[in-house]
């Protein structure tokens, strides 16, 4: 299962890397791909829920406009 989040507050590669590290600390089995130019966060093959990732992104100071 793959989840994709639109995160318009991803400003650059450093913000993307910081967010990825935060997600991996909380959910180490997550396969995380962040595209700071497209402002998307894609997570594959994780046992954690969509809501868990949404909360992690918000806790990192970002906004999620949609999830697929």
MDAnalysis code that builds the backbone (N, CA, C; Angstrom):
import MDAnalysis as mda
import numpy as np

u = mda.Universe.empty(204, n_residues=68, atom_resindex=np.repeat(np.arange(68), 3), trajectory=True)
u.add_TopologyAttr("name", ["N", "CA", "C"] * 68)
u.add_TopologyAttr("resid", np.arange(1, 69))
u.add_TopologyAttr("resname", ["UNK", "UNK", "UNK", "UNK", "UNK", "UNK", "UNK", "UNK", "UNK", "UNK", "UNK", "UNK", "UNK", "UNK", "UNK", "UNK", "UNK", "UNK", "UNK", "UNK", "UNK", "UNK", "UNK", "UNK", "UNK", "UNK", "UNK", "UNK", "UNK", "UNK", "UNK", "UNK", "UNK", "UNK", "UNK", "UNK", "UNK", "UNK", "UNK", "UNK", "UNK", "UNK", "UNK", "UNK", "UNK", "UNK", "UNK", "UNK", "UNK", "UNK", "UNK", "UNK", "UNK", "UNK", "UNK", "UNK", "UNK", "UNK", "UNK", "UNK", "UNK", "UNK", "UNK", "UNK", "UNK", "UNK", "UNK", "UNK"])
u.atoms.positions = np.array([
    [0.840, -1.186, 0.000],
    [0.000, 0.000, 0.000],
    [0.885, 1.250, 0.000],
    [0.496, 2.217, -0.776],
    [1.255, 3.456, -0.884],
    [0.364, 4.627, -0.488],
    [0.927, 5.521, 0.312],
    [0.228, 6.749, 0.710],
    [0.989, 7.935, 0.159],
    [0.273, 8.893, -0.418],
    [0.900, 10.120, -0.908],
    [0.204, 11.309, -0.282],
    [0.995, 12.191, 0.304],
    [0.496, 13.393, 0.956],
    [0.985, 14.619, 0.203],
    [0.113, 15.579, -0.029],
    [0.505, 16.880, -0.581],
    [0.854, 17.775, 0.606],
    [2.090, 18.275, 0.621],
    [2.583, 19.082, 1.739],
    [3.130, 20.396, 1.185],
    [2.263, 21.403, 1.046],
    [2.675, 22.655, 0.400],
    [3.728, 23.443, 1.177],
    [3.941, 23.111, 2.434],
    [4.913, 23.851, 3.244],
    [6.329, 23.290, 3.142],
    [6.544, 22.261, 2.325],
    [7.907, 21.765, 2.102],
    [8.643, 22.776, 1.245],
    [9.574, 23.482, 1.839],
    [10.211, 24.596, 1.144],
    [11.490, 24.235, 0.400],
    [12.213, 23.236, 0.895],
    [13.495, 22.908, 0.272],
    [13.923, 21.495, 0.663],
    [15.100, 21.100, 0.159],
    [15.610, 19.752, 0.402],
    [15.921, 19.517, 1.875],
    [16.384, 20.530, 2.584],
    [16.679, 20.363, 4.011],
    [15.399, 20.086, 4.794],
    [14.330, 20.818, 4.497],
    [13.049, 20.567, 5.166],
    [12.561, 19.152, 4.867],
    [12.756, 18.703, 3.639],
    [12.361, 17.345, 3.253],
    [13.162, 16.308, 4.029],
    [14.465, 16.522, 4.134],
    [15.325, 15.578, 4.861],
    [14.978, 15.550, 6.345],
    [14.719, 16.705, 6.931],
    [14.330, 16.764, 8.348],
    [13.029, 16.013, 8.583],
    [12.064, 16.186, 7.689],
    [10.782, 15.496, 7.819],
    [10.968, 13.990, 7.674],
    [11.773, 13.584, 6.715],
    [12.022, 12.151, 6.509],
    [12.639, 11.533, 7.759],
    [13.603, 12.211, 8.351],
    [14.231, 11.691, 9.565],
    [13.224, 11.565, 10.708],
    [12.359, 12.553, 10.865],
    [11.336, 12.497, 11.901],
    [10.413, 11.301, 11.693],
    [9.993, 11.088, 10.462],
    [9.114, 9.953, 10.171],
    [9.819, 8.641, 10.479],
    [11.077, 8.509, 10.061],
    [11.807, 7.253, 10.254],
    [12.125, 6.970, 11.723],
    [12.272, 8.007, 12.525],
    [12.484, 7.791, 13.964],
    [11.219, 7.190, 14.582],
    [10.067, 7.671, 14.137],
    [8.795, 7.215, 14.694],
    [8.314, 5.908, 14.076],
    [8.563, 5.720, 12.786],
    [8.109, 4.521, 12.068],
    [9.289, 4.002, 11.236],
    [10.208, 3.271, 11.885],
    [11.446, 2.877, 11.199],
    [11.263, 1.962, 9.993],
    [10.139, 1.255, 9.897],
    [9.940, 0.354, 8.755],
    [9.374, 1.061, 7.530],
    [9.109, 2.367, 7.639],
    [8.508, 3.113, 6.528],
    [9.523, 3.324, 5.401],
    [9.053, 3.197, 4.180],
    [9.846, 3.520, 2.998],
    [9.365, 4.897, 2.550],
    [10.151, 5.926, 2.839],
    [9.726, 7.315, 2.664],
    [10.437, 7.958, 1.479],
    [9.652, 8.565, 0.588],
    [10.199, 9.326, -0.528],
    [9.567, 10.719, -0.490],
    [10.405, 11.741, -0.383],
    [9.899, 13.110, -0.317],
    [10.449, 13.894, -1.499],
    [9.544, 14.516, -2.235],
    [9.908, 15.351, -3.382],
    [9.592, 16.797, -3.005],
    [10.625, 17.557, -2.664],
    [10.402, 18.932, -2.207],
    [9.935, 19.848, -3.343],
    [10.280, 19.520, -4.582],
    [9.818, 20.346, -5.699],
    [8.328, 20.125, -5.972],
    [7.893, 18.870, -5.934],
    [6.474, 18.556, -6.139],
    [5.671, 18.730, -4.856],
    [6.409, 18.871, -3.733],
    [5.806, 19.029, -2.410],
    [4.931, 17.835, -2.048],
    [5.498, 16.629, -2.277],
    [4.798, 15.399, -1.941],
    [5.636, 14.529, -1.014],
    [4.921, 13.781, -0.177],
    [5.525, 12.775, 0.688],
    [4.832, 11.465, 0.342],
    [5.615, 10.474, -0.107],
    [5.063, 9.169, -0.459],
    [5.658, 8.126, 0.473],
    [4.795, 7.302, 1.038],
    [5.214, 6.274, 1.983],
    [4.682, 4.940, 1.490],
    [5.596, 3.959, 1.341],
    [5.244, 2.625, 0.869],
    [5.500, 1.590, 1.957],
    [4.700, 0.551, 1.914],
    [4.956, -0.664, 2.694],
    [5.150, -0.431, 4.177],
    [4.285, 0.304, 4.794],
    [4.380, 0.512, 6.231],
    [3.123, -0.024, 6.903],
    [3.291, -0.489, 8.122],
    [2.155, -0.987, 8.893],
    [1.409, 0.143, 9.594],
    [2.006, 1.323, 9.654],
    [1.367, 2.465, 10.326],
    [0.236, 3.019, 9.461],
    [-0.699, 3.677, 10.110],
    [-1.885, 4.189, 9.415],
    [-1.625, 5.532, 8.738],
    [-2.537, 5.887, 7.851],
    [-2.495, 7.190, 7.194],
    [-2.546, 8.303, 8.233],
    [-3.377, 8.136, 9.239],
    [-3.513, 9.151, 10.291],
    [-2.206, 9.343, 11.056],
    [-1.470, 8.262, 11.288],
    [-0.172, 8.362, 11.973],
    [0.776, 9.259, 11.188],
    [0.876, 9.033, 9.876],
    [1.777, 9.841, 9.059],
    [1.291, 11.288, 8.958],
    [-0.001, 11.466, 8.858],
    [-0.566, 12.818, 8.824],
    [-0.175, 13.574, 10.097],
    [-0.311, 12.934, 11.236],
    [0.034, 13.573, 12.508],
    [1.525, 13.874, 12.601],
    [2.365, 12.987, 12.101],
    [3.810, 13.230, 12.119],
    [4.186, 14.430, 11.259],
    [3.571, 14.536, 10.091],
    [3.864, 15.662, 9.193],
    [3.435, 16.975, 9.842],
    [2.262, 16.984, 10.454],
    [1.768, 18.185, 11.131],
    [2.644, 18.511, 12.342],
    [3.055, 17.489, 13.085],
    [3.913, 17.707, 14.262],
    [5.258, 18.320, 13.874],
    [5.694, 18.072, 12.635],
    [6.952, 18.641, 12.154],
    [6.781, 20.091, 11.697],
    [5.545, 20.612, 11.798],
    [5.306, 22.007, 11.462],
    [4.821, 22.228, 10.041],
    [4.398, 21.161, 9.386],
    [3.919, 21.275, 8.004],
    [2.400, 21.155, 7.957],
    [1.862, 21.490, 6.797],
    [0.416, 21.370, 6.559],
    [0.211, 20.326, 5.476],
    [-0.813, 19.517, 5.643],
    [-1.179, 18.511, 4.636],
    [-2.474, 18.981, 3.983],
    [-2.455, 19.123, 2.653],
    [-3.670, 19.567, 1.973],
    [-4.471, 18.399, 1.418],
    [-3.817, 17.274, 1.148],
    [-4.559, 16.099, 0.698],
    [-3.694, 14.862, 0.889],
    [-4.398, 13.736, 0.980],
    [-3.717, 12.438, 1.074],
    [-4.408, 11.483, 0.124],
    [-3.620, 10.613, -0.484],
    [-4.189, 9.632, -1.421],
    [-3.767, 8.247, -1.028],
])
